[in-house]
Amino acid sequence: MNKPALRWLSEFHAFTTSRKVLLTLAVLFLCVPKVKASELNVMVNESVMVAELSRSELRQIFTGQRQYWDNGTKITVFVLQDSDELHRQFCRDILQMFPYQLSRLWDQITYSGQGITPIRVTSYQALVDALESTVGSIGYVERTDIVKLRRVEVDIE
């Protein structure tokens, strides 16, 4: 096998079986998300009468472009820290952006005086508590059995 195109194949055959297994497991491990997409739910405080939001509307809310609900109530956005896996999944799967992109947009609206950034909480329980106790709030959680919150369907366009 002196052909350059097939050289990698001969090198792969030279790997021991245990190395092949480890390589396969590593690839599989990297492809499996830590939190299932079905466990991610956009939730609002029970005071918010919204049943469905499009991805575009969610982007407007979470980037500070939309600051009031249709009834005039101020929208208060709560999020986890950028390093939290649930926050990264929300940005990636729902907003279709990276957490650092979202942070940059928040910085722009804050420093330009056009709005305020979402409130970052330090733990999942703090997020749930803040959503439950703040009128007009929106955020994301893993569970839907929280009494004082209402699940919002996300219309993925």
Z-matrix of the N, CA and C atoms (Angstrom, degrees):
N
C 1 1.446
C 2 1.516 1 110.08
N 3 1.259 2 116.96 1 70.75
C 4 1.454 3 121.47 2 179.18
C 5 1.519 4 112.43 3 -90.81
N 6 1.328 5 116.74 4 -4.55
C 7 1.460 6 119.15 5 179.62
C 8 1.525 7 108.60 6 -73.01
N 9 1.352 8 117.04 7 132.19
C 10 1.466 9 119.80 8 -177.49
C 11 1.520 10 113.46 9 -59.83
N 12 1.311 11 117.30 10 -33.80
C 13 1.461 12 120.18 11 -177.38
C 14 1.523 13 112.00 12 -67.16
N 15 1.325 14 117.41 13 -25.24
C 16 1.455 15 120.87 14 -177.51
C 17 1.533 16 112.94 15 -104.79
N 18 1.319 17 117.19 16 0.72
C 19 1.460 18 121.08 17 -177.79
C 20 1.533 19 111.38 18 -61.59
N 21 1.346 20 118.33 19 -39.24
C 22 1.462 21 121.36 20 -179.71
C 23 1.516 22 111.31 21 -61.92
N 24 1.372 23 115.71 22 -31.99
C 25 1.452 24 119.81 23 -178.71
C 26 1.527 25 110.74 24 -67.46
N 27 1.311 26 116.47 25 -41.75
C 28 1.463 27 118.71 26 178.96
C 29 1.528 28 110.94 27 -67.52
N 30 1.335 29 116.61 28 -34.93
C 31 1.456 30 119.78 29 177.47
C 32 1.525 31 111.25 30 -67.67
N 33 1.337 32 117.00 31 -36.14
C 34 1.459 33 120.97 32 178.79
C 35 1.530 34 110.13 33 -66.69
N 36 1.327 35 117.73 34 -40.00
C 37 1.457 36 120.79 35 178.05
C 38 1.531 37 111.58 36 -65.07
N 39 1.321 38 116.40 37 -24.44
C 40 1.460 39 120.31 38 179.44
C 41 1.537 40 111.59 39 -74.48
N 42 1.330 41 117.67 40 -19.60
C 43 1.461 42 121.27 41 176.87
C 44 1.526 43 109.54 42 -60.27
N 45 1.291 44 116.25 43 144.38
C 46 1.457 45 119.44 44 173.91
C 47 1.520 46 109.17 45 -74.75
N 48 1.286 47 116.66 46 161.02
C 49 1.461 48 121.31 47 -179.16
C 50 1.519 49 111.27 48 -60.19
N 51 1.314 50 117.82 49 -39.38
C 52 1.463 51 120.05 50 -179.24
C 53 1.525 52 111.48 51 -65.04
N 54 1.310 53 117.43 52 -36.76
C 55 1.459 54 120.28 53 177.41
C 56 1.531 55 110.62 54 -67.61
N 57 1.322 56 116.63 55 -37.46
C 58 1.470 57 120.16 56 178.02
C 59 1.531 58 110.03 57 -63.71
N 60 1.321 59 116.53 58 -41.64
C 61 1.461 60 120.97 59 179.36
C 62 1.527 61 110.07 60 -64.89
N 63 1.333 62 117.46 61 -45.04
C 64 1.463 63 121.27 62 179.05
C 65 1.523 64 111.48 63 -62.47
N 66 1.322 65 116.87 64 -41.13
C 67 1.459 66 120.73 65 178.16
C 68 1.525 67 110.92 66 -63.65
N 69 1.321 68 117.07 67 -43.14
C 70 1.463 69 121.57 68 178.80
C 71 1.519 70 110.67 69 -63.65
N 72 1.332 71 118.42 70 -44.47
C 73 1.460 72 121.84 71 178.70
C 74 1.527 73 112.15 72 -63.70
N 75 1.322 74 116.28 73 -38.66
C 76 1.460 75 119.82 74 178.74
C 77 1.523 76 111.14 75 -63.48
N 78 1.320 77 116.59 76 -42.37
C 79 1.467 78 120.82 77 178.76
C 80 1.525 79 109.89 78 -64.48
N 81 1.326 80 117.47 79 -44.16
C 82 1.461 81 120.65 80 179.34
C 83 1.520 82 111.91 81 -64.35
N 84 1.321 83 117.22 82 -40.85
C 85 1.458 84 121.70 83 -179.75
C 86 1.523 85 111.61 84 -62.68
N 87 1.314 86 117.01 85 -39.48
C 88 1.462 87 120.91 86 -179.64
C 89 1.520 88 112.35 87 -71.11
N 90 1.318 89 117.54 88 -22.22
C 91 1.463 90 121.24 89 -177.48
C 92 1.526 91 113.44 90 -88.95
N 93 1.325 92 118.36 91 -11.94
C 94 1.459 93 121.52 92 -176.75
C 95 1.528 94 109.39 93 -95.67
N 96 1.349 95 118.41 94 121.12
C 97 1.466 96 119.40 95 178.21
C 98 1.521 97 111.05 96 -69.35
N 99 1.326 98 116.85 97 151.75
C 100 1.455 99 121.18 98 -178.85
C 101 1.528 100 111.95 99 -75.54
N 102 1.327 101 117.42 100 -31.47
C 103 1.452 102 122.01 101 178.41
C 104 1.516 103 107.31 102 -121.50
N 105 1.310 104 117.25 103 128.20
C 106 1.453 105 120.51 104 -178.68
C 107 1.525 106 109.93 105 -68.95
N 108 1.347 107 116.40 106 143.05
C 109 1.458 108 121.14 107 -179.22
C 110 1.524 109 111.21 108 -59.98
N 111 1.336 110 117.32 109 -31.00
C 112 1.459 111 120.10 110 -179.20
C 113 1.531 112 111.73 111 -68.28
N 114 1.338 113 117.63 112 -17.85
C 115 1.461 114 121.34 113 -179.68
C 116 1.532 115 112.91 114 -87.62
N 117 1.317 116 117.36 115 -7.53
C 118 1.457 117 121.83 116 -178.56
C 119 1.520 118 109.58 117 -92.71
N 120 1.327 119 116.89 118 121.00
C 121 1.464 120 121.76 119 -177.04
C 122 1.513 121 110.19 120 -130.64
N 123 1.322 122 116.35 121 134.15
C 124 1.456 123 121.24 122 172.86
C 125 1.517 124 106.00 123 -83.39
N 126 1.330 125 116.40 124 127.55
C 127 1.457 126 121.30 125 -176.02
C 128 1.521 127 109.66 126 -128.66
N 129 1.340 128 115.02 127 148.12
C 130 1.453 129 122.13 128 175.96
C 131 1.524 130 108.84 129 -125.21
N 132 1.313 131 115.49 130 160.04
C 133 1.452 132 121.37 131 174.81
C 134 1.519 133 108.68 132 -62.08
N 135 1.315 134 116.82 133 151.82
C 136 1.462 135 121.00 134 -177.29
C 137 1.530 136 112.85 135 -60.28
N 138 1.332 137 118.25 136 -16.74
C 139 1.463 138 122.17 137 178.97
C 140 1.528 139 112.79 138 -75.87
N 141 1.320 140 117.08 139 -17.19
C 142 1.462 141 121.54 140 -177.51
C 143 1.524 142 109.46 141 -88.32
N 144 1.315 143 115.89 142 123.64
C 145 1.468 144 121.00 143 -177.90
C 146 1.532 145 110.81 144 -99.14
N 147 1.311 146 115.90 145 61.51
C 148 1.457 147 122.17 146 178.38
C 149 1.514 148 107.82 147 -123.25
N 150 1.329 149 116.62 148 128.56
C 151 1.461 150 120.26 149 -179.65
C 152 1.520 151 111.96 150 -102.65
N 153 1.341 152 117.02 151 -25.18
C 154 1.462 153 120.28 152 -175.82
C 155 1.516 154 110.12 153 -148.30
N 156 1.329 155 115.88 154 140.81
C 157 1.456 156 122.73 155 175.10
C 158 1.525 157 108.22 156 -134.61
N 159 1.303 158 116.70 157 143.68
C 160 1.463 159 120.13 158 175.84
C 161 1.530 160 108.79 159 -82.20
N 162 1.303 161 115.74 160 165.97
C 163 1.467 162 120.30 161 177.07
C 164 1.531 163 109.39 162 -60.20
N 165 1.299 164 116.72 163 -39.30
C 166 1.463 165 121.59 164 179.26
C 167 1.534 166 111.33 165 -61.69
N 168 1.327 167 117.09 166 -43.84
C 169 1.468 168 120.88 167 177.96
C 170 1.527 169 110.94 168 -64.47
N 171 1.343 170 116.78 169 -39.96
C 172 1.468 171 119.85 170 178.15
C 173 1.525 172 110.88 171 -63.83
N 174 1.318 173 116.39 172 -41.19
C 175 1.465 174 119.31 173 177.14
C 176 1.519 175 110.77 174 -60.99
N 177 1.327 176 116.90 175 -42.62
C 178 1.466 177 120.15 176 178.86
C 179 1.530 178 110.78 177 -61.36
N 180 1.320 179 116.39 178 -41.68
C 181 1.470 180 120.45 179 -179.77
C 182 1.525 181 110.84 180 -68.21
N 183 1.324 182 117.04 181 -49.21
C 184 1.469 183 119.99 182 -174.44
C 185 1.522 184 113.55 183 -77.37
N 186 1.343 185 118.00 184 -12.53
C 187 1.470 186 120.05 185 174.58
C 188 1.520 187 111.51 186 -101.92
N 189 1.329 188 117.89 187 3.81
C 190 1.452 189 121.72 188 175.30
C 191 1.520 190 115.14 189 83.55
N 192 1.324 191 117.85 190 4.57
C 193 1.465 192 120.26 191 179.35
C 194 1.523 193 111.73 192 -74.81
N 195 1.309 194 117.14 193 -29.64
C 196 1.469 195 122.09 194 176.52
C 197 1.517 196 107.09 195 -114.91
N 198 1.331 197 116.84 196 121.49
C 199 1.454 198 120.35 197 -172.98
C 200 1.525 199 113.95 198 -117.73
N 201 1.332 200 117.58 199 -3.91
C 202 1.462 201 120.96 200 -179.52
C 203 1.525 202 110.82 201 -135.35
N 204 1.334 203 115.42 202 143.48
C 205 1.456 204 120.72 203 173.21
C 206 1.528 205 108.52 204 -72.77
N 207 1.318 206 117.00 205 168.26
C 208 1.466 207 121.65 206 -178.26
C 209 1.529 208 113.13 207 -58.76
N 210 1.327 209 117.08 208 -28.81
C 211 1.476 210 120.02 209 -179.89
C 212 1.531 211 113.13 210 -86.61
N 213 1.335 212 117.56 211 4.41
C 214 1.459 213 121.75 212 177.46
C 215 1.510 214 115.47 213 94.73
N 216 1.330 215 118.03 214 -5.28
C 217 1.468 216 122.08 215 178.73
C 218 1.525 217 110.23 216 -70.31
N 219 1.326 218 116.34 217 137.04
C 220 1.464 219 121.77 218 177.83
C 221 1.527 220 110.05 219 -65.42
N 222 1.336 221 116.02 220 134.10
C 223 1.469 222 121.04 221 176.62
C 224 1.526 223 108.07 222 -86.32
N 225 1.329 224 116.31 223 126.58
C 226 1.461 225 121.93 224 174.10
C 227 1.521 226 107.20 225 -113.17
N 228 1.323 227 115.68 226 118.58
C 229 1.458 228 121.73 227 -176.74
C 230 1.522 229 109.49 228 -99.02
N 231 1.328 230 115.72 229 129.79
C 232 1.464 231 121.73 230 176.07
C 233 1.521 232 108.71 231 -116.90
N 234 1.324 233 116.53 232 135.47
C 235 1.463 234 122.04 233 178.61
C 236 1.522 235 109.86 234 -138.84
N 237 1.319 236 115.12 235 161.79
C 238 1.464 237 121.28 236 173.05
C 239 1.523 238 109.10 237 -84.99
N 240 1.319 239 116.79 238 173.80
C 241 1.459 240 122.07 239 178.83
C 242 1.527 241 110.45 240 -64.45
N 243 1.334 242 116.94 241 154.06
C 244 1.472 243 121.74 242 -179.16
C 245 1.519 244 112.93 243 -57.27
N 246 1.315 245 117.32 244 -29.59
C 247 1.464 246 120.91 245 -177.13
C 248 1.528 247 113.02 246 -80.85
N 249 1.321 248 117.88 247 -11.33
C 250 1.463 249 121.51 248 -178.22
C 251 1.531 250 110.59 249 -72.13
N 252 1.318 251 117.44 250 134.62
C 253 1.470 252 121.95 251 -177.37
C 254 1.530 253 111.97 252 -62.34
N 255 1.314 254 118.29 253 -37.61
C 256 1.462 255 121.10 254 179.24
C 257 1.533 256 110.57 255 -64.72
N 258 1.329 257 117.08 256 -39.16
C 259 1.467 258 121.02 257 177.64
C 260 1.532 259 110.12 258 -65.56
N 261 1.321 260 116.36 259 -44.25
C 262 1.469 261 119.57 260 179.33
C 263 1.519 262 110.75 261 -62.31
N 264 1.325 263 116.65 262 -40.29
C 265 1.464 264 120.13 263 179.06
C 266 1.526 265 110.86 264 -66.07
N 267 1.328 266 117.36 265 -41.46
C 268 1.458 267 120.82 266 178.35
C 269 1.526 268 110.25 267 -60.06
N 270 1.327 269 116.25 268 -47.78
C 271 1.476 270 119.75 269 179.35
C 272 1.518 271 111.09 270 -61.20
N 273 1.310 272 115.79 271 -45.57
C 274 1.470 273 121.31 272 -175.87
C 275 1.523 274 111.73 273 -69.78
N 276 1.324 275 117.79 274 -50.70
C 277 1.464 276 121.36 275 -171.14
C 278 1.523 277 114.26 276 -85.05
N 279 1.314 278 117.32 277 -37.91
C 280 1.461 279 120.18 278 -175.73
C 281 1.530 280 111.28 279 -94.76
N 282 1.328 281 117.22 280 -53.23
C 283 1.464 282 120.17 281 -178.05
C 284 1.525 283 112.73 282 -82.66
N 285 1.308 284 116.92 283 -18.13
C 286 1.467 285 124.36 284 -176.81
C 287 1.527 286 111.43 285 55.66
N 288 1.321 287 114.49 286 52.04
C 289 1.452 288 122.03 287 174.24
C 290 1.523 289 108.35 288 -150.55
N 291 1.311 290 116.84 289 168.56
C 292 1.451 291 121.27 290 178.51
C 293 1.530 292 109.66 291 -90.04
N 294 1.334 293 117.71 292 152.09
C 295 1.469 294 119.82 293 178.77
C 296 1.526 295 113.17 294 -56.18
N 297 1.328 296 118.23 295 -36.83
C 298 1.460 297 119.50 296 -179.26
C 299 1.527 298 111.05 297 -67.30
N 300 1.333 299 117.86 298 -31.28
C 301 1.465 300 120.40 299 176.73
C 302 1.533 301 110.00 300 -66.65
N 303 1.314 302 115.79 301 -41.76
C 304 1.458 303 120.80 302 178.76
C 305 1.529 304 110.31 303 -63.99
N 306 1.317 305 117.62 304 -43.05
C 307 1.469 306 121.70 305 178.78
C 308 1.526 307 111.50 306 -61.59
N 309 1.321 308 116.42 307 -39.81
C 310 1.474 309 119.82 308 178.28
C 311 1.523 310 111.20 309 -63.50
N 312 1.332 311 116.69 310 -41.96
C 313 1.461 312 120.01 311 178.02
C 314 1.529 313 110.61 312 -63.10
N 315 1.343 314 117.30 313 -40.34
C 316 1.463 315 121.19 314 178.17
C 317 1.524 316 110.33 315 -62.12
N 318 1.341 317 115.44 316 -42.75
C 319 1.466 318 119.38 317 179.18
C 320 1.528 319 110.65 318 -61.92
N 321 1.318 320 117.09 319 -41.30
C 322 1.475 321 120.79 320 -179.60
C 323 1.521 322 111.49 321 -61.95
N 324 1.335 323 117.70 322 -46.61
C 325 1.467 324 118.77 323 -177.79
C 326 1.528 325 111.37 324 -70.23
N 327 1.324 326 116.85 325 -31.74
C 328 1.464 327 120.11 326 179.36
C 329 1.521 328 110.51 327 -69.74
N 330 1.322 329 117.08 328 -51.04
C 331 1.461 330 120.70 329 -175.20
C 332 1.520 331 113.01 330 -73.09
N 333 1.333 332 117.12 331 -21.03
C 334 1.462 333 119.78 332 176.87
C 335 1.524 334 111.27 333 -88.49
N 336 1.329 335 117.72 334 -6.78
C 337 1.453 336 122.10 335 178.68
C 338 1.521 337 113.87 336 78.62
N 339 1.324 338 117.68 337 15.35
C 340 1.462 339 121.51 338 -177.30
C 341 1.523 340 112.99 339 -88.50
N 342 1.297 341 117.90 340 -8.66
C 343 1.455 342 120.19 341 -179.18
C 344 1.512 343 111.52 342 176.55
N 345 1.323 344 114.43 343 -171.99
C 346 1.458 345 119.93 344 177.85
C 347 1.524 346 108.83 345 -121.32
N 348 1.303 347 115.50 346 154.74
C 349 1.459 348 119.74 347 -179.43
C 350 1.520 349 110.45 348 -77.41
N 351 1.331 350 116.54 349 158.52
C 352 1.468 351 119.29 350 172.58
C 353 1.524 352 110.00 351 -59.69
N 354 1.293 353 114.66 352 158.39
C 355 1.457 354 119.95 353 179.90
C 356 1.523 355 107.96 354 -87.68
N 357 1.339 356 115.65 355 121.02
C 358 1.461 357 120.97 356 179.12
C 359 1.519 358 108.74 357 -90.36
N 360 1.322 359 114.74 358 128.67
C 361 1.460 360 119.82 359 177.52
C 362 1.524 361 108.56 360 -108.65
N 363 1.327 362 115.53 361 161.13
C 364 1.461 363 119.63 362 -171.71
C 365 1.521 364 114.93 363 -93.79
N 366 1.343 365 117.51 364 -12.89
C 367 1.459 366 118.82 365 -178.49
C 368 1.521 367 110.32 366 -147.34
N 369 1.308 368 115.08 367 163.44
C 370 1.456 369 120.90 368 178.91
C 371 1.525 370 110.86 369 -61.92
N 372 1.323 371 117.59 370 -43.25
C 373 1.471 372 120.79 371 -179.58
C 374 1.526 373 110.90 372 -64.88
N 375 1.328 374 117.18 373 -37.29
C 376 1.466 375 120.28 374 177.21
C 377 1.527 376 110.43 375 -64.38
N 378 1.319 377 116.65 376 -35.40
C 379 1.467 378 120.97 377 176.84
C 380 1.520 379 110.73 378 -63.94
N 381 1.320 380 116.85 379 -48.37
C 382 1.470 381 121.43 380 178.96
C 383 1.527 382 110.72 381 -61.02
N 384 1.323 383 117.37 382 -45.56
C 385 1.468 384 121.25 383 179.87
C 386 1.531 385 111.53 384 -61.20
N 387 1.326 386 116.41 385 -42.67
C 388 1.468 387 120.86 386 -179.58
C 389 1.525 388 111.00 387 -65.45
N 390 1.313 389 117.12 388 -41.91
C 391 1.468 390 120.75 389 178.91
C 392 1.521 391 111.05 390 -64.70
N 393 1.323 392 116.49 391 -40.16
C 394 1.466 393 120.65 392 -179.71
C 395 1.528 394 112.50 393 -67.33
N 396 1.314 395 117.44 394 -34.89
C 397 1.462 396 120.35 395 -171.82
C 398 1.531 397 114.52 396 -98.02
N 399 1.329 398 119.08 397 -3.98
C 400 1.461 399 121.28 398 -175.89
C 401 1.521 400 111.16 399 -113.28
N 402 1.317 401 116.36 400 117.07
C 403 1.464 402 121.88 401 178.37
C 404 1.529 403 109.10 402 -64.32
N 405 1.331 404 116.49 403 133.53
C 406 1.457 405 121.49 404 177.45
C 407 1.522 406 114.71 405 81.65
N 408 1.325 407 117.08 406 11.70
C 409 1.463 408 119.95 407 -175.09
C 410 1.524 409 112.72 408 -84.78
N 411 1.333 410 114.43 409 156.83
C 412 1.467 411 122.77 410 176.73
C 413 1.519 412 107.88 411 -142.48
N 414 1.336 413 115.42 412 148.40
C 415 1.457 414 121.80 413 178.83
C 416 1.516 415 109.05 414 -170.45
N 417 1.308 416 116.14 415 -160.40
C 418 1.468 417 121.40 416 -178.61
C 419 1.517 418 108.73 417 -139.18
N 420 1.310 419 115.54 418 143.26
C 421 1.464 420 121.33 419 -179.58
C 422 1.518 421 109.46 420 -141.69
N 423 1.316 422 115.67 421 170.89
C 424 1.468 423 120.69 422 178.01
C 425 1.521 424 112.03 423 -89.77
N 426 1.325 425 117.03 424 -32.12
C 427 1.460 426 120.73 425 -174.58
C 428 1.523 427 110.53 426 -105.45
N 429 1.323 428 116.25 427 156.69
C 430 1.463 429 120.55 428 177.13
C 431 1.522 430 112.00 429 -114.45
N 432 1.315 431 118.19 430 4.31
C 433 1.466 432 121.13 431 -176.14
C 434 1.529 433 113.19 432 -92.15
N 435 1.316 434 116.96 433 20.92
C 436 1.460 435 121.16 434 -179.21
C 437 1.527 436 107.90 435 -85.74
N 438 1.318 437 116.52 436 122.39
C 439 1.462 438 122.99 437 -168.08
C 440 1.529 439 113.64 438 -62.30
N 441 1.319 440 118.83 439 -45.98
C 442 1.455 441 121.57 440 -172.96
C 443 1.532 442 113.68 441 -87.68
N 444 1.325 443 117.42 442 13.36
C 445 1.463 444 120.86 443 179.46
C 446 1.524 445 110.67 444 -121.43
N 447 1.308 446 114.88 445 153.72
C 448 1.460 447 121.79 446 179.38
C 449 1.540 448 108.19 447 -119.25
N 450 1.331 449 115.94 448 130.24
C 451 1.460 450 121.12 449 178.68
C 452 1.522 451 109.99 450 -77.15
N 453 1.331 452 115.39 451 137.96
C 454 1.456 453 122.28 452 178.86
C 455 1.520 454 108.36 453 -110.89
N 456 1.333 455 115.87 454 125.96
C 457 1.462 456 120.30 455 174.87
C 458 1.519 457 108.36 456 -70.42
N 459 1.326 458 116.58 457 136.88
C 460 1.458 459 121.26 458 178.44
C 461 1.517 460 107.94 459 -104.31
N 462 1.321 461 115.92 460 118.50
C 463 1.454 462 121.72 461 179.12
C 464 1.529 463 107.73 462 -87.12
N 465 1.331 464 114.99 463 102.19
C 466 1.462 465 120.37 464 179.89
C 467 1.519 466 107.62 465 -81.98
N 468 1.313 467 115.35 466 109.31
C 469 1.474 468 120.52 467 -174.84
C 470 1.504 469 112.07 468 -74.19
